[in-house]
């Protein structure tokens, strides 16, 4: 079956909503990347659950655990600790993995070229204050030009970032509207059993649901961040 | 020790000459990438020999064997055969690995950012007729802009391609002049014991030495491509 796009699916909420958007345009292929992040196994579980939900046949799991050897991020370096969430913190967070999205996009683009798919989807969000340089619209725009120059397929493979300008609450609303399987997603940076509710990623997610006026369907550690829970 | 640059070293002649150029500016770190290519073990051996030659302490070997799963190239897909060399062939060769250099550069850039190195060196050559889109100067130029947009370090990490406009014979001459360890390098696409002398990579190399008027210090399979050998 011809595939219209390759979707990068971490297993988190943003990638599930991105998959929902891509799926409306044709058959999709899913790629997941393990890079030695703490919650690797749990994310892969979510990836496969979302792929099953969309009946995705073509799945690629790529391992780039060399990022762990490179270090420099609390997400992959066990000697650094993931800080308690603080959405008002300024600057580049310690969970920044140097240039990570370039690796993810390169993998998806190589596969798209091999599959003759026209588009690569990534659920990146230029969220207010997130501070990751490789999450900015300008980065993706320029990467698309790099792809045009560095691949052989014509027309050029496009890089699609449908969530780039949205706030988390808008992503929640879009996900609900498109029937994205939010209950199958995983966002926590710290834990692989029950979401901690206290890391940056949990806080962003919980705030998004609260602002959207919707209950988050996944479970959180009891008492964690009650102030962000809709039911609190 | 502070490292001034990260050098991508495949183990081939071009990367050894590139290392020689980078080494004149300060301490260097070496990165090698395994991507399931046929001659992986032999290339890694050459990488370490060249690193020893330059006394390189910081070495990173990154595995991206997912490129084998992606397929689409005779270099990594065992179902495709590496064609007999033909330097006059037109178009994108079957040994093209889709968007490969983007993966290599991303790895080197992430590491450079973690090490606070200012430059990334790659021995790419926009050789007449090689036909790999990700070997063109325009691709590297634009990738450098992607790096500036997608990384947090300032000043921006630069992408250096000192061989990009050279012919193989000029690379040989430069290597000899800089005392690059050409005798430790490996170029053959097909074999891991004695260079075949017949694949594109061997033919390019042999022609380069012949045109430079220098004998290639490595051994070739007996009788292979005698017409390119200086001693023929």
Interface residues (C-beta under 8 A of the other chain):
Chain A: X60 X61 X62 X63 X64 X65 X66 X67 X69 X70 X71 X72 X92 X96 X97 X98 X99 X100 X101 X102 X103 X105 X106 X107 X109 X110 X111 X113 X114 X133 X134 X136 X138 X139 X142 X143 X145 X146 X147 X149 X150 X151 X152
Chain B: X60 X61 X62 X63 X64 X65 X66 X67 X69 X70 X71 X72 X92 X96 X97 X98 X99 X100 X101 X102 X103 X105 X106 X107 X109 X110 X111 X113 X114 X133 X134 X136 X138 X139 X142 X143 X145 X146 X147 X149 X150 X151 X152
